[in-house]
Protein backbone atom coordinates (compact mmCIF):
# COMPACT_ATOMS: atom_id res chain seq x y z
CA UNK A 1 0.00 0.00 0.00
CA UNK A 2 2.74 2.47 0.97
CA UNK A 3 4.66 1.55 -2.18
CA UNK A 4 1.64 2.42 -4.33
CA UNK A 5 1.25 5.75 -2.53
CA UNK A 6 4.93 6.50 -3.13
CA UNK A 7 4.49 5.86 -6.84
CA UNK A 8 1.37 8.03 -6.93
CA UNK A 9 3.47 10.82 -5.43
CA UNK A 10 6.35 10.28 -7.89
CA UNK A 11 4.11 10.23 -10.97
CA UNK A 12 2.20 13.25 -9.68
CA UNK A 13 5.47 15.09 -9.03
CA UNK A 14 6.75 14.42 -12.55
CA UNK A 15 3.45 15.58 -14.08
CA UNK A 16 3.39 18.89 -12.23
CA UNK A 17 7.08 19.50 -12.93
CA UNK A 18 6.41 19.07 -16.64
CA UNK A 19 3.35 21.32 -16.55
CA UNK A 20 5.19 24.11 -14.73
CA UNK A 21 8.54 23.95 -16.52
CA UNK A 22 7.53 23.23 -20.08
CA UNK A 23 4.42 25.32 -19.44
CA UNK A 24 6.35 28.58 -19.41
CA UNK A 25 8.34 27.44 -22.47
CA UNK A 26 5.07 26.89 -24.34
CA UNK A 27 3.85 30.21 -22.96
CA UNK A 28 6.80 32.06 -24.48
CA UNK A 29 5.95 30.44 -27.82
CA UNK A 30 2.34 31.59 -27.47
CA UNK A 31 3.55 35.16 -26.88
CA UNK A 32 5.83 35.06 -29.91
CA UNK A 33 3.50 36.94 -32.32
CA UNK A 34 3.55 39.96 -29.96
CA UNK A 35 7.23 40.62 -30.72
CA UNK A 36 7.54 43.74 -32.87
CA UNK A 37 10.67 42.80 -34.76
CA UNK A 38 13.18 40.01 -35.24
CA UNK A 39 15.42 41.27 -32.45
CA UNK A 40 12.56 41.00 -29.94
CA UNK A 41 11.81 37.52 -31.25
CA UNK A 42 15.44 36.60 -30.63
CA UNK A 43 15.10 37.90 -27.07
CA UNK A 44 12.02 35.75 -26.46
CA UNK A 45 13.73 32.69 -27.92
CA UNK A 46 16.78 33.44 -25.81
CA UNK A 47 14.80 33.30 -22.56
CA UNK A 48 14.07 29.59 -23.04
CA UNK A 49 16.81 28.40 -25.41
CA UNK A 50 19.17 27.08 -22.70
CA UNK A 51 16.48 25.19 -20.73
CA UNK A 52 13.66 24.11 -23.01
CA UNK A 53 15.24 20.73 -23.81
CA UNK A 54 15.68 20.02 -20.10
CA UNK A 55 12.09 21.06 -19.40
CA UNK A 56 10.76 18.49 -21.84
CA UNK A 57 12.72 15.72 -20.14
CA UNK A 58 9.86 15.35 -17.68
CA UNK A 59 7.36 14.18 -20.29
CA UNK A 60 9.65 11.26 -21.20
CA UNK A 61 10.25 10.53 -17.53
CA UNK A 62 6.54 10.73 -16.77
CA UNK A 63 5.48 8.47 -19.62
CA UNK A 64 8.00 5.83 -18.60
CA UNK A 65 7.06 6.07 -14.92
CA UNK A 66 3.35 5.77 -15.67
CA UNK A 67 3.88 2.76 -17.94
CA UNK A 68 6.04 0.99 -15.35
CA UNK A 69 3.98 1.72 -12.24
CA UNK A 70 0.36 1.92 -13.48
CA UNK A 71 0.23 0.02 -16.81
CA UNK A 72 -3.57 -0.18 -16.76
CA UNK A 73 -3.82 3.60 -16.61
CA UNK A 74 -1.35 3.90 -19.46
CA UNK A 75 -3.36 1.46 -21.58
CA UNK A 76 -6.78 3.00 -20.91
CA UNK A 77 -5.73 6.64 -21.23
CA UNK A 78 -3.79 6.17 -24.45
CA UNK A 79 -6.74 4.28 -25.93
CA UNK A 80 -9.36 6.80 -24.83
CA UNK A 81 -7.33 9.96 -25.48
CA UNK A 82 -5.27 8.77 -28.43
CA UNK A 83 -6.15 11.68 -30.73
CA UNK A 84 -5.52 14.61 -28.35
CA UNK A 85 -2.38 12.95 -26.95
CA UNK A 86 -0.90 12.40 -30.42
CA UNK A 87 -1.89 15.93 -31.40
CA UNK A 88 -0.08 17.17 -28.31
CA UNK A 89 3.06 15.20 -29.20
CA UNK A 90 2.97 16.33 -32.84
CA UNK A 91 2.69 19.93 -31.62
CA UNK A 92 5.78 19.46 -29.46
CA UNK A 93 7.69 17.92 -32.38
CA UNK A 94 6.60 20.70 -34.73
CA UNK A 95 7.67 23.33 -32.20
CA UNK A 96 11.03 21.63 -31.67
CA UNK A 97 11.75 21.46 -35.40
CA UNK A 98 10.80 25.11 -35.82
CA UNK A 99 13.01 26.06 -32.87
CA UNK A 100 16.08 24.39 -34.35
CA UNK A 101 15.52 25.40 -37.97
CA UNK A 102 14.87 29.02 -37.04
CA UNK A 103 18.33 29.28 -35.49
CA UNK A 104 19.97 28.49 -38.84
CA UNK A 105 17.50 30.03 -41.31
CA UNK A 106 18.19 33.23 -43.24
CA UNK A 107 14.46 33.89 -43.65
CA UNK A 108 12.88 33.20 -40.28
CA UNK A 109 9.26 34.24 -40.85
CA UNK A 110 7.94 30.78 -41.65
CA UNK A 111 9.77 29.24 -38.67
CA UNK A 112 8.49 31.99 -36.37
CA UNK A 113 4.94 31.07 -37.38
CA UNK A 114 5.68 27.37 -37.04
CA UNK A 115 7.07 27.93 -33.54
CA UNK A 116 3.89 29.74 -32.48
CA UNK A 117 1.50 27.23 -34.04
CA UNK A 118 3.41 24.27 -32.63
CA UNK A 119 3.19 25.83 -29.16
CA UNK A 120 -0.52 26.59 -29.59
CA UNK A 121 -1.40 23.08 -30.82
CA UNK A 122 0.61 21.44 -28.03
CA UNK A 123 -0.93 23.59 -25.29
CA UNK A 124 -4.51 23.33 -26.57
CA UNK A 125 -4.30 19.55 -27.12
CA UNK A 126 -2.85 19.11 -23.64
CA UNK A 127 -5.81 21.02 -22.20
CA UNK A 128 -8.29 18.93 -24.20
CA UNK A 129 -6.59 15.80 -22.88
CA UNK A 130 -7.20 17.04 -19.35
CA UNK A 131 -10.83 17.82 -20.19
CA UNK A 132 -11.35 14.36 -21.66
CA UNK A 133 -9.84 12.78 -18.58
CA UNK A 134 -12.05 14.77 -16.19
CA UNK A 135 -15.15 14.00 -18.24
CA UNK A 136 -14.81 10.32 -17.38
CA UNK A 137 -13.78 7.36 -19.51
CA UNK A 138 -15.90 4.31 -20.33
CA UNK A 139 -14.11 1.19 -19.11
CA UNK A 140 -15.22 -2.43 -19.32
CA UNK A 141 -13.11 -5.31 -17.99
CA UNK A 142 -10.26 -2.86 -17.39
CA UNK A 143 -10.18 -1.87 -21.08
CA UNK A 144 -11.42 1.26 -22.84
CA UNK A 145 -14.96 0.67 -24.10
CA UNK A 146 -15.89 4.06 -25.53
CA UNK A 147 -15.60 5.78 -28.89
CA UNK A 148 -12.64 7.61 -30.47
CA UNK A 149 -14.22 11.05 -29.99
CA UNK A 150 -15.67 10.73 -26.49
CA UNK A 151 -13.09 13.28 -25.32
CA UNK A 152 -14.40 15.95 -27.71
CA UNK A 153 -16.90 17.92 -25.63
CA UNK A 154 -17.56 21.60 -24.88
CA UNK A 155 -15.89 21.00 -21.52
CA UNK A 156 -12.66 19.71 -23.11
CA UNK A 157 -12.61 22.64 -25.55
CA UNK A 158 -12.94 24.98 -22.59
CA UNK A 159 -10.10 23.30 -20.67
CA UNK A 160 -7.98 23.51 -23.82
CA UNK A 161 -8.50 27.26 -24.03
CA UNK A 162 -7.94 27.60 -20.28
CA UNK A 163 -4.55 25.89 -20.43
CA UNK A 164 -3.48 28.09 -23.36
CA UNK A 165 -4.21 31.19 -21.29
CA UNK A 166 -2.56 29.64 -18.24
CA UNK A 167 0.64 28.92 -20.15
CA UNK A 168 0.61 32.48 -21.48
CA UNK A 169 0.58 33.64 -17.86
CA UNK A 170 3.57 31.44 -17.00
CA UNK A 171 5.39 32.57 -20.13
CA UNK A 172 4.77 36.27 -19.54
CA UNK A 173 5.88 36.17 -15.90
CA UNK A 174 9.02 34.26 -16.90
CA UNK A 175 9.80 36.82 -19.61
CA UNK A 176 9.53 39.52 -16.94
CA UNK A 177 12.37 37.86 -15.04
CA UNK A 178 14.61 37.35 -18.06
CA UNK A 179 14.23 40.59 -20.02
CA UNK A 180 14.38 44.37 -19.77
CA UNK A 181 13.08 47.32 -21.75
CA UNK A 182 10.06 47.17 -24.08
CA UNK A 183 9.84 43.36 -24.04
CA UNK A 184 9.58 43.33 -20.25
CA UNK A 185 7.11 46.24 -20.20
CA UNK A 186 4.84 44.41 -22.63
CA UNK A 187 5.19 41.20 -20.63
CA UNK A 188 3.75 42.96 -17.55
CA UNK A 189 0.63 43.86 -19.53
CA UNK A 190 0.37 40.38 -21.00
CA UNK A 191 0.75 38.81 -17.58
CA UNK A 192 -2.04 40.95 -16.14
CA UNK A 193 -4.45 40.11 -18.97
CA UNK A 194 -3.56 36.43 -18.81
CA UNK A 195 -4.01 36.40 -15.03
CA UNK A 196 -7.51 37.86 -15.47
CA UNK A 197 -8.29 35.17 -18.03
CA UNK A 198 -6.95 32.39 -15.81
CA UNK A 199 -9.04 33.64 -12.87
CA UNK A 200 -12.17 33.50 -15.02
CA UNK A 201 -11.38 30.03 -16.36
CA UNK A 202 -10.61 28.68 -12.87
CA UNK A 203 -14.00 29.92 -11.68
CA UNK A 204 -15.73 28.34 -14.69
CA UNK A 205 -13.94 25.01 -14.17
CA UNK A 206 -14.77 25.07 -10.46
CA UNK A 207 -18.48 25.49 -11.26
CA UNK A 208 -18.65 23.32 -14.39
CA UNK A 209 -16.66 20.28 -13.21
CA UNK A 210 -19.14 19.16 -10.51
CA UNK A 211 -22.10 19.39 -12.88
CA UNK A 212 -20.09 17.65 -15.60
CA UNK A 213 -18.86 14.87 -13.32
CA UNK A 214 -20.95 14.56 -10.11
CA UNK A 215 -18.73 11.77 -8.77
CA UNK A 216 -16.00 14.34 -8.11
CA UNK A 217 -18.31 16.25 -5.74
CA UNK A 218 -19.13 13.10 -3.80
CA UNK A 219 -15.44 12.30 -3.48
CA UNK A 220 -14.57 15.88 -2.51
CA UNK A 221 -17.15 15.94 0.29
CA UNK A 222 -16.29 12.53 1.69
CA UNK A 223 -14.60 12.21 5.06
CA UNK A 224 -11.84 12.89 6.00
CA UNK A 225 -11.17 14.75 2.74
CA UNK A 226 -13.79 17.40 3.42
CA UNK A 227 -11.81 18.63 6.43
CA UNK A 228 -8.73 19.72 4.45
CA UNK A 229 -9.73 20.02 0.77
CA UNK A 230 -10.74 23.67 1.22
CA UNK A 231 -7.06 24.53 1.76
CA UNK A 232 -6.32 24.38 -1.96
CA UNK A 233 -9.00 26.83 -3.17
CA UNK A 234 -7.90 29.22 -0.41
CA UNK A 235 -4.30 28.82 -1.58
CA UNK A 236 -5.42 29.58 -5.13
CA UNK A 237 -7.30 32.74 -4.15
CA UNK A 238 -4.34 33.89 -2.06
CA UNK A 239 -1.98 33.25 -4.96
CA UNK A 240 -4.13 35.33 -7.31
CA UNK A 241 -4.19 38.18 -4.78
CA UNK A 242 -0.40 38.28 -4.46
CA UNK A 243 0.05 37.79 -8.21
CA UNK A 244 -1.98 40.89 -9.06
CA UNK A 245 -0.33 42.86 -6.25
CA UNK A 246 3.19 41.98 -7.40
CA UNK A 247 2.36 42.79 -11.02
CA UNK A 248 1.09 46.17 -9.91
CA UNK A 249 4.29 46.75 -7.91
CA UNK A 250 6.38 45.81 -10.96
CA UNK A 251 8.18 43.03 -9.10
CA UNK A 252 10.26 40.76 -11.32
CA UNK A 253 10.52 37.37 -9.62
CA UNK A 254 7.41 37.36 -7.43
CA UNK A 255 4.81 37.27 -10.27
CA UNK A 256 6.36 34.08 -11.65
CA UNK A 257 6.41 32.45 -8.21
CA UNK A 258 2.75 33.27 -7.60
CA UNK A 259 1.83 32.08 -11.09
CA UNK A 260 3.42 28.75 -10.23
CA UNK A 261 1.42 28.72 -7.01
CA UNK A 262 -1.82 29.27 -8.95
CA UNK A 263 -1.07 26.19 -11.05
CA UNK A 264 0.05 24.19 -8.03
CA UNK A 265 -3.10 24.98 -6.05
CA UNK A 266 -5.32 23.99 -8.99
CA UNK A 267 -3.36 20.76 -9.46
CA UNK A 268 -3.55 19.83 -5.77
CA UNK A 269 -7.27 20.62 -5.70
CA UNK A 270 -7.77 18.31 -8.69
CA UNK A 271 -5.73 15.50 -7.16
CA UNK A 272 -7.50 15.79 -3.84
CA UNK A 273 -10.83 15.57 -5.64
CA UNK A 274 -10.14 12.42 -7.66
CA UNK A 275 -7.87 10.34 -5.40
CA UNK A 276 -7.83 7.30 -5.14
CA UNK A 277 -9.18 7.09 -8.69
CA UNK A 278 -6.60 6.81 -11.44
CA UNK A 279 -9.18 6.73 -14.23
CA UNK A 280 -12.59 8.28 -13.63
CA UNK A 281 -15.05 6.99 -12.72
CA UNK A 282 -14.07 3.42 -11.77
CA UNK A 283 -10.37 2.47 -11.75
CA UNK A 284 -8.44 3.21 -8.55
CA UNK A 285 -4.68 3.43 -8.19
CA UNK A 286 -4.81 0.14 -6.27
CA UNK A 287 -6.53 -1.60 -9.20
CA UNK A 288 -4.15 -0.10 -11.74
CA UNK A 289 -0.82 -0.58 -9.93
CA UNK A 290 1.78 -3.00 -11.24
CA UNK A 291 2.99 -5.94 -9.18
CA UNK A 292 4.96 -5.17 -6.04
CA UNK A 293 8.16 -6.62 -7.53
CA UNK A 294 7.85 -4.34 -10.55
CA UNK A 295 7.26 -1.28 -8.39
CA UNK A 296 10.31 -2.08 -6.26
CA UNK A 297 12.57 -2.77 -9.23
CA UNK A 298 11.62 0.42 -11.10
CA UNK A 299 11.93 2.43 -7.89
CA UNK A 300 15.67 1.68 -7.92
CA UNK A 301 15.85 3.14 -11.41
CA UNK A 302 14.04 6.27 -10.31
CA UNK A 303 16.37 6.61 -7.31
CA UNK A 304 19.33 6.60 -9.70
CA UNK A 305 17.93 8.74 -12.52
CA UNK A 306 15.83 11.37 -10.72
CA UNK A 307 18.75 13.05 -8.87
CA UNK A 308 20.73 13.20 -12.13
CA UNK A 309 17.85 14.84 -14.01
CA UNK A 310 17.18 17.29 -11.19
CA UNK A 311 20.88 18.10 -10.91
CA UNK A 312 21.22 18.73 -14.65
CA UNK A 313 18.17 21.00 -14.71
CA UNK A 314 19.28 22.97 -11.65
CA UNK A 315 22.75 23.38 -13.18
CA UNK A 316 21.23 24.65 -16.45
CA UNK A 317 19.16 27.26 -14.65
CA UNK A 318 22.13 28.26 -12.51
CA UNK A 319 24.43 28.82 -15.48
CA UNK A 320 21.84 30.81 -17.45
CA UNK A 321 20.34 32.73 -14.54
CA UNK A 322 20.95 36.22 -15.94
CA UNK A 323 18.85 38.47 -18.12
CA UNK A 324 18.79 38.65 -21.90
CA UNK A 325 20.42 41.92 -22.95
CA UNK A 326 18.58 43.43 -25.89
CA UNK A 327 20.64 42.70 -29.02
CA UNK A 328 23.51 41.07 -27.12
CA UNK A 329 22.38 37.84 -25.45
CA UNK A 330 22.86 36.72 -21.85
CA UNK A 331 24.55 38.92 -19.30
CA UNK A 332 27.92 37.62 -18.24
C-alpha positions, 0 to 999 in steps of 0.5 A: 500500500505504501509503495503504491502511494509512493508511486502516486506521489512520484508520478504526480510530481513528474506531471506537475514538474512538466506542466510548470517547466515546459508550461512557461516554455510553451507560454513564451511560444504563445507570446511570440506573435507579440514581438515587434521585430526580429530582435525582440523575437530573438530575445524571447527565444533566448529566454528559453533556449538554454532550458527548453530541452531540459524542461521536456525531459519530464514528459519522457520521464513521466510516460515511462514512470506511468507505464512501469507503475500503473500500466492499466492507466497507461493502456486506458488513457492512451486508448481513450485519449489517443487523438488529443495525446498524439496531437499534443506530441505532434505539436511538441515535435513541430515546435522543436523542429521550428526552434532548431531550424529558425536558429539556422535560417536566413528567412525566419518568418515561416519558422516563427509562425511554425514555432507559435502554431506548434506551441498553440497546438501542443498547449490546446491539445494538452488542455483537451486531454485534461478535459477528456480525462475529467469527463470520465472514460468508459471502461469495461473489464479494465479496457477502454470501451468508448468511442474515439471522440468521447473526449471531444466535448464543450468541456474539453474545448474549454479546458484547452482554451484555459490551459493556453491562457494559463501557459501564457501567464507562466510565459509572460511572468518568466519573460519579466524575469529574463528581459528588460526594456520594451519586451519586459514592459509588454510582458507585464501587460500580458501577464495581467491580462492572462491572469484575469483570463486564468481567474475566469477560467478557474471559476468556470472550471470550479463550477462546471466540473461538478455538474459535468462529473458529479462523482467528483463532488461526492469524493470531494465531500467525503470524510476525512477529505472534506476537512482539508480540501478547502485549503487548496481553493484558499491557496489559489485565491491567495496566490491570485491576490499576491500575483496581481499585487506583485504585477502592480508593484512591478516586481520581477521574480514574485509574479512568476512564483505566484503564477506557479502557485496558482497552477500548483493549487489547482493541481492539488485541488484536482488530485484531492478531488479524484484520489484514489481514482486513477481513471474516472469513474471506476479504476483506482490506483490500487486496481491499476498498480503494477505488481509489487516486484515491478514497483520495487525494481523500477523504484531503484531506477528512479532513485538513480535517474531522478537526482541526475535529471534534477541536478542537470536542470538545476545546473542549467538554470544556474548557469543561465540565470541572468537576463537577456540583454537586448541585441547582445544575449545573456549577461555575463 
